[in-house]
Amino acid sequence: MIAEVGFAETTLVQVIKVLVIFAFILAVTPIVLLVERKFMGRMQSRYGPNRVGPYGLLQPLADVVKLLSKEHSEPRTAVPWLMAIAPMISVLTAVATLAIVPFGDTREDALFGADYGLYGIDVSIGILFAFAFGSLATYGFMLGGWASGSKYSFLGAMRGAAQLISYEVALALSLLGVVMTAGTLSLTEIVTHQSDLWFVVPQFVGFLIFLVAGFAETARAPFDLPEADAEIVAGYNTEYGGMRFGAFFMAEYMHIIVFGGLCTALFLGGWHGPGPPVLDPLWVIVKMAAIVLLFIWVRTTLPRLRYDQLMSFGWKVLLPLATLNALVTAIAVVAW
Amino acid sequence: MTWNPSDDVIAVQRGPEPGGAGGAYRTFAATLRGLRTTFARLFEEPVTIEYPEEKTPVYPRWRGKHKLHRFEDTGLEKCVGCSLCAAACPADCIRVVAAENTPDNQVSAGERYAAVYEINMTRCIFCGYCELACPFDAITMGNDYELADYERTDLIFTKEMLLADHPERTPLRREGE
């Protein structure tokens, strides 16, 4: 282990945690998918899916069955093994980041005869961990788009790479304020710091920058340029079909959920909320859901930016703002 | 000499210059207004007409599937097989073959009747000229617009099909709707 681990359990507990994390994200992703389509529908004065099952509840299932039964094809210019790996990278980086999202504090429980924490792993470099996997997620786009061997895929991949790298800077700088105030990179410790006051209040500017940069990091509208369907067909996943496309599609939603989790832990007070400690994971899920709904809301509302607008917004607005925020916070931290 | 625009020349309304602090403020305000607009839609009923269950109502003058008519009292066909509809049809989709009425076989009110009356619905452009051309109001356009079928041959409507009682499948638009 390169990083220090704040609290480690027995191997059995860790294996169970791995399974729980996978089960959680795979269970939540279809729900988010359906909620997005229903919500977007209602926000656009239409119903959204309502044919498959009661209120269209089985729509994600039908989609998955459709995708699974579809043939996968590759262009002659494609690199097959890279094309197969790319969606896996996208999914795995999303799930891996969820490992550090804390759903509750360390519990004293006699279930396995040992204490356990309601998080995948409490690494001392939590935020760096998140950024490491966030950067790796770029490879999902890039390899997928490049290995497809088609123009539109390549355009999408290049856009994705440039966008993700640009916004990562603003994203990281927007968190400096939180890190300086809390004095730690561990997400669980950051949440513990917020027991009195959530970081949204003192770090409101940082929160806004984090949110906006997050839209770009997850390649969501209005920053969905890597897959801009009106311009470059479907961007990096143009040549994908079947469940490989499904994996990319799910990865997009997983990234949103994970981003919601990071937002919750860093700014929205994590598991802190009224009620007994049993309700802690529920509060985290409620806050994550709020962020996810915000993503959907913004997607319905805002049109896609032009590519130069995206770049100038990232470098000329968000980055100076984030730097200023970090500077002001640094002064405040030193002064008080 | 300076040019003096008269009163009917209207200056073009221009928005404020983009960019700068004002531009940023306006963009932010516009974004928030957009978010409010979409959020307000959540509390409204969708405008969707769920088609197979619910149909778009049409106007009374909507030109849909053709109808051939009989006299209500005698039950004789109004069509006398004059082929004026076929002549008027710009898409050339109507075929009429006339035959003489005999005392034993009195089909229509006139001298002749249409032994064959076919409309090829795959060609019809629903212009309504047949209706206008008909001197006896024997053919009119109904309101039915659900005409899809699996075979092209099924879309050649025969006289029997056009004469048959038409189920009222299409809702009519109410006054002022």
Boltz contact constraints between the chains, C-beta under 6 A:
constraints:
  - contact:
      token1: [A, 42]
      token2: [B, 42]
      max_distance: 6.0
  - contact:
      token1: [A, 43]
      token2: [B, 38]
      max_distance: 6.0
  - contact:
      token1: [A, 43]
      token2: [B, 41]
      max_distance: 6.0
  - contact:
      token1: [A, 43]
      token2: [B, 42]
      max_distance: 6.0
  - contact:
      token1: [A, 45]
      token2: [B, 41]
      max_distance: 6.0
  - contact:
      token1: [A, 45]
      token2: [B, 46]
      max_distance: 6.0
  - contact:
      token1: [A, 45]
      token2: [B, 47]
      max_distance: 6.0
  - contact:
      token1: [A, 46]
      token2: [B, 46]
      max_distance: 6.0
  - contact:
      token1: [A, 46]
      token2: [B, 48]
      max_distance: 6.0
  - contact:
      token1: [A, 47]
      token2: [B, 46]
      max_distance: 6.0
  - contact:
      token1: [A, 47]
      token2: [B, 48]
      max_distance: 6.0
  - contact:
      token1: [A, 300]
      token2: [B, 38]
      max_distance: 6.0
  - contact:
      token1: [A, 301]
      token2: [B, 34]
      max_distance: 6.0
  - contact:
      token1: [A, 301]
      token2: [B, 35]
      max_distance: 6.0
  - contact:
      token1: [A, 301]
      token2: [B, 38]
      max_distance: 6.0
